[in-house]
Amino acid sequence: MNGWLSNLPLKLLSLFLAFTVWFVVSAPRRESLSERAFAVPLSLVGMPRDLVITTSVPDTVSVRLRGRASDLRSLSSSNLEVTIDQRLAQPGDATITLRPQLINVPPQVEVVSIDPNKLRFRVERLREKIVPIRAFLVGAPSVGYAVGDATLSPDHARVSGPTSQIKNLSEVATERIIMTGRTETFEQNVAVVSDSSLIRILDPLMVQVTVPVTEEVGPSQEETKKKSQ
């Protein structure tokens, strides 16, 4: 008995330390589970160079996870990105099921749901075409002056885009050329642009536009207006 009581304070301290270590180590296992939703970025990668997606695809998907609160707090949307390999994509309508295995989460965290859990989009083959370039003139010159036909150098562009849009494309235009208040012929270097985000201008990216502005022959527009009143 006396042997057991010897060094009693030291034994009690050891028992207390052992209990403390057990309590700290087992705390995560005692922590209750919770759920949290994340807006996870969605990326489609590896699309063949001659193909393009022509319908909208969401930038993010809602992913609901279950796990210990401490584990969920350590996660963020940026490190949960969903990446879908499109190297084997083919032209046509595509449907992809988003499975939990696509979400990179720690082993102790469970993927409860993904919304939407299916992606549907259309893939088309890219085509090239050469089309005329139109000078996009905005506004009118000063009273008494007239605008002639603009000339462009070069006057045709090579463009690329999905088959469905390329086959109906008849022209592309320059960026806006302001005509307001002009009184003489001028030249301006401007960019060639496309109205569609899926149509790319390949060549040329810039053109030189010459716009003739000449004084009208005969009564000015102002005089004509006064006579008509």
ROMAR-176320 format. One record per residue: residue in one letter; x, y negated, z of N, C-alpha, C, O in turn. Coordinates in steps of 0.02 Angstrom, whole numbers, padded with zeros to 5 digits, always signed. Example, Ala and Ser with C-alpha at 12.3 -4.5 7.8 and 13.67 -1.06 7.14 Angstrom:
2
a+00660+00284+00390+00615+00225+00390+00660+00165+00390+00712+00166+00423s+00642+00112+00354+00684+00053+00357+00645-00002+00394+00670-00057+00402
This chain:
229
m+00042+00060+00000+00000+00000+00000+00043-00062+00000+00033-00109-00038n+00094-00060+00046+00138-00118+00049+00176-00127-00017+00192-00183-00037g+00191-00069-00051+00226-00074-00115+00183-00109-00167+00209-00147-00208w+00118-00095-00165+00074-00127-00215+00067-00201-00201+00062-00242-00247l+00067-00219-00135+00058-00289-00117+00121-00329-00126+00120-00391-00127s+00177-00294-00132+00239-00331-00141+00237-00366-00209+00212-00339-00258n+00264-00426-00211+00264-00467-00272+00194-00479-00300+00184-00484-00360l+00144-00483-00255+00075-00493-00276+00066-00556-00318+00031-00554-00369p+00094-00613-00298+00085-00673-00339+00110-00663-00411+00079-00687-00459l+00167-00629-00418+00195-00618-00485+00149-00573-00526+00140-00583-00586k+00121-00522-00493+00075-00476-00528+00011-00512-00549-00014-00501-00604l-00015-00554-00505-00075-00592-00523-00061-00640-00581-00103-00648-00625l-00002-00670-00581+00016-00715-00636+00020-00676-00701-00002-00700-00753s+00050-00616-00699+00055-00575-00760-00014-00556-00785-00026-00556-00846l-00059-00538-00738-00126-00520-00758-00162-00579-00790-00198-00571-00839f-00152-00638-00761-00183-00698-00789-00157-00713-00859-00196-00730-00904l-00091-00707-00868-00062-00720-00934-00087-00669-00986-00100-00687-01043a-00093-00606-00965-00117-00555-01011-00189-00570-01032-00207-00562-01091f-00230-00591-00984-00299-00608-01000-00302-00668-01047-00343-00670-01094t-00259-00718-01035-00258-00777-01078-00239-00760-01149-00270-00784-01197v-00187-00717-01157-00167-00696-01224-00223-00659-01259-00237-00671-01317w-00256-00614-01222-00312-00577-01252-00368-00624-01273-00398-00615-01327f-00382-00673-01232-00436-00719-01246-00421-00759-01309-00465-00769-01352v-00359-00783-01316-00340-00823-01374-00340-00781-01437-00365-00803-01489v-00311-00720-01433-00306-00678-01492-00374-00654-01516-00386-00649-01576s-00418-00640-01469-00484-00614-01488-00535-00668-01504-00591-00653-01524a-00515-00733-01496-00563-00787-01508-00592-00787-01579-00652-00794-01586p-00550-00777-01632-00579-00776-01699-00631-00722-01709-00680-00731-01745r-00621-00663-01676-00669-00609-01684-00735-00625-01649-00788-00599-01669r-00732-00666-01597-00793-00684-01561-00830-00742-01594-00887-00756-01578e-00796-00777-01641-00826-00835-01673-00885-00814-01717-00879-00767-01756s-00940-00848-01711-01000-00831-01750-00990-00848-01823-00952-00893-01840l-01026-00811-01867-01021-00823-01938-01068-00880-01958-01120-00890-01928s-01048-00916-02010-01090-00970-02037-01084-00970-02112-01041-00936-02141e-01126-01009-02145-01125-01015-02218-01115-01088-02238-01135-01134-02202r-01084-01096-02296-01072-01163-02322-01070-01161-02397-01043-01114-02427a-01098-01213-02429-01099-01217-02503-01043-01263-02527-01029-01314-02496f-01012-01244-02582-00958-01283-02613-00976-01296-02686-01001-01252-02721a-00962-01357-02710-00967-01373-02781-00900-01356-02812-00852-01394-02806v-00896-01299-02845-00832-01272-02868-00821-01289-02942-00866-01277-02983p-00763-01318-02960-00749-01334-03030-00750-01271-03073-00728-01217-03053l-00776-01279-03134-00780-01224-03182-00737-01239-03242-00743-01293-03272s-00693-01193-03260-00648-01204-03317-00652-01144-03364-00647-01086-03343l-00660-01159-03429-00656-01108-03481-00590-01117-03517-00579-01169-03548v-00547-01068-03513-00479-01076-03539-00465-01023-03593-00499-00972-03597g-00414-01038-03634-00392-00989-03683-00434-00985-03745-00427-00937-03783m-00478-01034-03757-00520-01032-03818-00475-01033-03880-00431-01076-03885p-00485-00987-03928-00445-00988-03990-00449-01057-04024-00500-01091-04020r-00394-01076-04056-00389-01143-04085-00440-01157-04140-00456-01214-04154d-00465-01104-04172-00513-01115-04227-00585-01111-04204-00631-01108-04246l-00597-01110-04138-00665-01107-04111-00677-01166-04064-00631-01195-04036v-00742-01183-04055-00760-01238-04010-00829-01223-03981-00872-01195-04014i-00839-01243-03918-00904-01237-03886-00945-01299-03905-00922-01355-03896t-01006-01288-03930-01046-01343-03956-01106-01360-03912-01143-01408-03928t-01118-01324-03859-01172-01340-03813-01143-01356-03745-01085-01340-03731s-01183-01387-03703-01158-01410-03638-01143-01351-03591-01179-01301-03590v-01090-01359-03553-01070-01311-03501-01060-01351-03437-01027-01403-03438p-01088-01329-03380-01081-01368-03318-01008-01375-03298-00967-01330-03308d-00992-01432-03268-00924-01444-03243-00911-01406-03177-00855-01388-03162t-00965-01395-03139-00959-01360-03075-01015-01310-03067-01067-01315-03100v-01005-01263-03022-01058-01217-03001-01061-01219-02925-01012-01232-02892s-01120-01205-02898-01129-01205-02826-01115-01135-02799-01148-01087-02818v-01065-01130-02756-01045-01066-02727-01058-01067-02652-01034-01111-02616r-01097-01019-02628-01112-01015-02557-01070-00960-02526-01071-00903-02548l-01033-00978-02473-00988-00931-02440-01010-00919-02368-01040-00962-02336r-00995-00858-02343-01008-00841-02273-00943-00819-02240-00905-00780-02268g-00932-00845-02180-00872-00826-02143-00868-00865-02078-00914-00901-02061r-00813-00856-02043-00803-00894-01981-00797-00968-01998-00769-00987-02050a-00824-01010-01954-00824-01082-01967-00753-01108-01978-00742-01151-02020s-00705-01082-01940-00636-01105-01947-00608-01087-02016-00570-01126-02045d-00627-01028-02042-00603-01008-02108-00635-01051-02162-00602-01070-02210l-00700-01066-02155-00734-01107-02205-00707-01178-02205-00703-01209-02258r-00689-01203-02146-00662-01271-02143-00595-01277-02179-00576-01330-02202s-00559-01221-02183-00493-01223-02215-00498-01221-02291-00448-01229-02326l-00559-01211-02318-00568-01207-02390-00591-01274-02417-00622-01314-02382s-00578-01285-02481-00602-01345-02515-00622-01326-02586-00600-01274-02612s-00662-01368-02618-00686-01353-02686-00628-01345-02734-00631-01304-02780s-00575-01385-02725-00520-01385-02773-00483-01318-02775-00459-01298-02828n-00477-01283-02718-00441-01219-02720-00487-01159-02729-00467-01102-02719l-00550-01173-02749-00598-01119-02764-00617-01119-02837-00670-01091-02855e-00577-01149-02880-00595-01158-02951-00611-01091-02984-00577-01041-02974v-00666-01092-03024-00685-01033-03063-00655-01040-03133-00672-01086-03170t-00612-00994-03151-00579-00996-03217-00602-00936-03258-00597-00879-03235i-00626-00950-03318-00652-00897-03362-00610-00894-03425-00603-00943-03460d-00582-00836-03438-00538-00826-03495-00580-00817-03558-00624-00774-03562q-00566-00860-03609-00604-00858-03671-00562-00835-03731-00579-00849-03789r-00507-00800-03718-00463-00779-03773-00497-00732-03823-00477-00728-03881l-00549-00696-03800-00584-00649-03844-00649-00676-03870-00691-00639-03895a-00659-00742-03864-00722-00772-03886-00733-00763-03961-00685-00761-04000q-00796-00758-03981-00816-00751-04051-00871-00802-04067-00907-00821-04021p-00877-00823-04130-00932-00869-04148-01000-00839-04131-01011-00779-04140g-01045-00881-04107-01113-00858-04091-01133-00880-04021-01098-00918-03988d-01190-00854-03999-01215-00869-03932-01181-00824-03881-01178-00763-03890a-01156-00854-03827-01119-00816-03776-01155-00821-03709-01183-00873-03692t-01154-00766-03672-01181-00764-03604-01128-00733-03559-01104-00678-03572i-01111-00768-03505-01060-00744-03459-01091-00741-03389-01119-00791-03365t-01085-00684-03356-01109-00676-03288-01052-00694-03240-00997-00668-03244l-01067-00740-03194-01017-00761-03145-01021-00714-03084-01069-00715-03046r-00970-00674-03076-00968-00624-03022-00926-00650-02964-00881-00691-02974p-00940-00625-02903-00901-00647-02844-00826-00638-02852-00787-00676-02823q-00805-00588-02891-00733-00576-02899-00697-00634-02933-00636-00639-02928l-00735-00678-02967-00704-00735-02999-00684-00789-02950-00645-00834-02966i-00711-00786-02888-00697-00837-02838-00639-00814-02794-00642-00760-02765n-00587-00854-02791-00527-00837-02753-00536-00858-02680-00520-00914-02661v-00563-00812-02639-00575-00826-02568-00534-00778-02525-00516-00724-02548p-00520-00797-02462-00485-00751-02416-00526-00688-02404-00587-00689-02412p-00494-00633-02386-00529-00569-02376-00586-00572-02326-00636-00537-02333q-00579-00615-02275-00629-00618-02222-00688-00663-02240-00734-00671-02200v-00687-00693-02300-00742-00737-02322-00781-00701-02377-00752-00673-02423e-00847-00704-02372-00891-00669-02420-00925-00720-02466-00949-00772-02443v-00928-00703-02531-00965-00744-02578-01038-00722-02576-01054-00665-02594v-01082-00767-02553-01153-00750-02545-01190-00758-02611-01229-00715-02630s-01178-00815-02645-01214-00827-02707-01176-00877-02750-01134-00915-02725i-01190-00875-02816-01163-00922-02864-01221-00949-02905-01260-00910-02932d-01227-01015-02910-01283-01045-02945-01258-01099-02993-01227-01147-02970p-01270-01092-03059-01303-01035-03091-01256-00975-03093-01195-00982-03092n-01285-00916-03096-01243-00856-03098-01232-00831-03169-01197-00781-03180k-01261-00866-03217-01248-00850-03288-01235-00915-03327-01266-00966-03314l-01188-00911-03373-01174-00967-03418-01195-00947-03488-01180-00892-03512r-01232-00991-03520-01253-00979-03589-01231-01039-03632-01246-01096-03616f-01195-01025-03685-01171-01078-03729-01160-01051-03799-01160-00990-03810r-01150-01096-03846-01139-01077-03916-01068-01092-03937-01041-01145-03920v-01039-01046-03973-00971-01053-03999-00974-01056-04075-01006-01014-04106e-00940-01106-04105-00938-01111-04178-00866-01115-04202-00820-01133-04166r-00859-01097-04265-00793-01101-04296-00780-01173-04319-00826-01207-04342l-00718-01195-04313-00699-01262-04335-00686-01262-04410-00658-01215-04438r-00706-01317-04442-00694-01327-04513-00665-01397-04524-00676-01442-04484e-00629-01404-04579-00603-01470-04598-00639-01495-04661-00665-01456-04701k-00640-01561-04668-00673-01591-04725-00643-01660-04737-00620-01693-04691i-00644-01682-04800-00622-01750-04818-00683-01791-04836-00722-01772-04880v-00692-01847-04802-00752-01889-04812-00731-01962-04820-00677-01982-04798p-00774-02003-04852-00760-02075-04858-00761-02110-04791-00793-02087-04743i-00724-02166-04788-00724-02208-04728-00763-02272-04744-00751-02304-04795r-00808-02290-04700-00849-02350-04708-00825-02404-04660-00814-02390-04601a-00817-02466-04686-00799-02522-04642-00861-02543-04602-00913-02557-04632f-00856-02544-04537-00912-02560-04494-00909-02635-04478-00875-02657-04431l-00946-02675-04518-00946-02747-04511-01003-02769-04466-01060-02747-04475v-00988-02812-04418-01038-02835-04370-01042-02911-04371-00991-02945-04367g-01103-02937-04376-01113-03009-04376-01111-03039-04446-01105-03003-04495a-01118-03105-04450-01121-03141-04514-01070-03197-04514-01054-03225-04461p-01044-03215-04573-00996-03270-04577-01031-03337-04564-01091-03340-04554s-00992-03391-04565-01020-03457-04556-01070-03473-04612-01067-03444-04666v-01115-03519-04598-01165-03539-04647-01130-03565-04709-01082-03605-04705g-01153-03543-04767-01124-03564-04830-01070-03517-04856-01039-03531-04907y-01059-03462-04821-01008-03414-04842-01040-03345-04851-01088-03328-04817a-01012-03307-04897-01038-03240-04912-00983-03188-04904-00924-03203-04913v-01004-03128-04888-00957-03072-04878-00961-03025-04938-01015-03005-04959g-00903-03010-04966-00901-02962-05022-00892-02891-04997-00895-02878-04937d-00880-02845-05043-00870-02775-05025-00800-02765-04996-00750-02785-05026a-00799-02736-04937-00735-02723-04904-00698-02666-04940-00728-02620-04965t-00632-02672-04942-00590-02618-04969-00547-02590-04913-00524-02627-04869l-00536-02525-04915-00498-02491-04862-00439-02454-04892-00443-02428-04948s-00384-02452-04855-00325-02416-04877-00295-02379-04817-00270-02410-04770p-00299-02312-04819-00335-02269-04866-00410-02272-04854-00433-02299-04804d-00448-02244-04901-00521-02250-04897-00556-02183-04883-00617-02180-04883h-00517-02129-04872-00546-02064-04854-00509-02037-04792-00450-02052-04781a-00544-01997-04753-00514-01968-04693-00524-01892-04692-00573-01866-04718r-00475-01859-04662-00480-01787-04651-00504-01776-04580-00473-01800-04532v-00559-01739-04573-00589-01730-04507-00597-01656-04492-00593-01614-04537s-00607-01640-04428-00617-01571-04407-00674-01569-04357-00683-01614-04316g-00715-01515-04361-00770-01508-04314-00807-01443-04324-00790-01404-04369p-00857-01430-04282-00896-01368-04289-00932-01365-04356-00953-01417-04383t-00940-01305-04382-00969-01296-04448-01037-01331-04456-01050-01362-04507s-01080-01326-04405-01147-01354-04410-01147-01429-04419-01192-01457-04450q-01096-01463-04392-01093-01536-04398-01053-01557-04460-01070-01606-04493i-01001-01520-04475-00959-01538-04533-00998-01534-04598-00989-01576-04642k-01040-01484-04605-01075-01475-04669-01123-01532-04684-01139-01545-04742n-01147-01567-04632-01193-01623-04642-01159-01692-04638-01192-01743-04645l-01094-01692-04627-01058-01756-04619-01042-01786-04687-01010-01754-04729s-01065-01847-04699-01054-01879-04765-01002-01935-04761-00974-01953-04813e-00989-01962-04701-00940-02016-04695-00922-02025-04622-00956-02001-04577v-00867-02062-04611-00850-02087-04545-00840-02162-04551-00838-02188-04607a-00834-02197-04496-00829-02270-04498-00769-02294-04460-00737-02257-04422t-00753-02357-04471-00701-02390-04432-00733-02414-04366-00794-02414-04358e-00691-02435-04321-00717-02470-04263-00745-02537-04286-00735-02557-04343r-00780-02572-04242-00814-02634-04262-00766-02688-04287-00713-02699-04257i-00786-02720-04341-00749-02778-04368-00796-02838-04362-00848-02840-04395i-00778-02886-04321-00821-02943-04307-00818-02993-04364-00764-03018-04382m-00877-03008-04393-00881-03055-04449-00905-03124-04428-00902-03171-04467t-00929-03131-04368-00960-03193-04344-00912-03252-04352-00856-03252-04326g-00935-03304-04388-00896-03366-04395-00840-03363-04446-00802-03411-04451r-00834-03310-04484-00780-03304-04533-00791-03353-04591-00848-03365-04612t-00735-03381-04615-00739-03428-04672-00689-03412-04727-00685-03449-04776e-00651-03359-04719-00602-03342-04770-00588-03267-04769-00601-03232-04720t-00561-03244-04826-00543-03173-04832-00489-03155-04781-00445-03195-04766f-00494-03095-04754-00445-03074-04703-00431-03000-04708-00470-02962-04737e-00375-02980-04679-00357-02909-04674-00352-02891-04600-00332-02932-04558q-00370-02829-04585-00367-02807-04515-00354-02732-04512-00385-02693-04548n-00308-02713-04468-00295-02642-04456-00341-02617-04401-00341-02644-04346v-00380-02566-04416-00429-02542-04368-00426-02465-04364-00402-02432-04410a-00452-02439-04309-00453-02366-04299-00513-02336-04335-00565-02368-04344v-00504-02273-04355-00560-02234-04383-00590-02194-04325-00553-02162-04287v-00656-02197-04318-00688-02165-04261-00744-02119-04284-00766-02121-04342s-00766-02077-04238-00821-02030-04252-00877-02041-04202-00864-02055-04143d-00939-02034-04225-00996-02041-04180-01005-01980-04136-01037-01984-04083s-00976-01924-04155-00985-01861-04118-00921-01845-04079-00866-01852-04105s-00930-01824-04017-00872-01804-03977-00840-01739-04002-00783-01723-03984l-00876-01702-04045-00850-01639-04071-00815-01647-04138-00783-01600-04162i-00821-01707-04169-00788-01720-04233-00723-01756-04218-00723-01810-04188r-00667-01728-04240-00601-01759-04229-00575-01789-04294-00580-01758-04347i-00549-01849-04289-00516-01881-04346-00444-01855-04347-00406-01867-04299l-00425-01821-04400-00358-01793-04404-00309-01841-04438-00253-01850-04415d-00332-01873-04493-00288-01917-04530-00329-01956-04581-00370-01927-04616p-00320-02023-04587-00276-02065-04546-00313-02087-04483-00374-02086-04480l-00275-02107-04433-00305-02132-04371-00319-02207-04376-00362-02233-04342m-00280-02242-04420-00289-02314-04430-00292-02327-04505-00261-02292-04545v-00331-02379-04524-00334-02400-04594-00329-02476-04597-00342-02511-04548q-00309-02501-04655-00308-02573-04667-00370-02592-04706-00383-02565-04760v-00408-02639-04679-00471-02660-04710-00463-02732-04734-00442-02776-04697t-00480-02743-04798-00481-02811-04826-00554-02830-04838-00590-02796-04874v-00574-02886-04808-00644-02909-04814-00644-02977-04848-00620-03026-04820p-00671-02981-04910-00674-03045-04945-00730-03090-04916-00787-03068-04911v-00712-03151-04899-00761-03200-04876-00753-03261-04920-00699-03292-04920t-00804-03279-04957-00800-03335-05004-00856-03385-04992-00909-03368-04966e-00843-03447-05012-00894-03499-05005-00947-03488-05058-00932-03474-05116e-01009-03494-05038-01064-03483-05084-01067-03539-05136-01052-03597-05121v-01086-03521-05197-01094-03569-05251-01165-03596-05249-01212-03557-05242g-01174-03663-05256-01241-03692-05255-01258-03718-05187-01213-03724-05144p-01321-03733-05175-01342-03762-05111-01324-03715-05054-01330-03654-05059s-01302-03746-05000-01285-03706-04941-01349-03677-04911-01404-03700-04925q-01340-03628-04868-01398-03597-04835-01435-03648-04793-01496-03645-04787e-01399-03697-04764-01431-03747-04722-01475-03792-04764-01530-03810-04744e-01449-03812-04823-01488-03855-04867-01549-03819-04893-01604-03848-04897t-01540-03755-04910-01597-03716-04934-01650-03710-04881-01710-03713-04896k-01629-03703-04820-01676-03696-04765-01715-03761-04755-01776-03759-04743k-01681-03820-04762-01715-03884-04752-01766-03895-04808-01821-03921-04795k-01749-03876-04869-01794-03887-04925-01857-03844-04919-01911-03863-04943s-01849-03786-04888-01906-03741-04883-01955-03762-04828-02010-03736-04824q-01933-03809-04785-01977-03831-04730-02027-03884-04753-02068-03907-04713
